[in-house]
Amino acid sequence: MKSFALGLSVFLVILGAYSSRKYQIEGKGVSNQEVLSQTQEAQEPDSSPTDSTSPTLPPTHTPTPKPTRPPSSSISAFVYPGASLKSQTTTSLALESNDDTDKITDWYKTKIEELGMNVKSFVTTRANDKVLNKLSAADGAREINVEISKQQGTSLVVISVGLKNF
């Protein structure tokens, strides 16, 4: 019981730090769209009249970098391979698997990293044969929460996934 309380406490502290960071970013009024629009305006060529004797140089444009992986806003991207789908909505999944909880947790950690999510919280709680792992990650477009649980005396692992698009 103490390890569960400790795990829950760590999770809440990390969640509070994330909320504080999100508030600070939103409080400054900075968004990815504003920054991109400022960059695009700064790259437009100067259209002021020029002297006919001065040489005209072609405008230079720096291409906007494109992300290497498009962000996945679909909950179906978080279906654990080989798991049984118990229920699905546009923002949540309920799955079951007989795989090891560590293997499932590692798959979700890798998936979150592949999607470029940068705010992460991984809390692992294990008491006797009972397991409760919670993973949280977010970026500017979405937030994902994964809970992996296994009850004592069973091999069935329950996976709950929640996705929130901003």
Beta strands, then each sheet from edge to edge (+ up, - down):
strand 1: 84-88
strand 2: 92-97
strand 3: 119-127
strand 4: 130-138
strand 5: 142-150
strand 6: 157-165
sheet 1: 1+ 2- 6+ 5- 4+ 3-
end
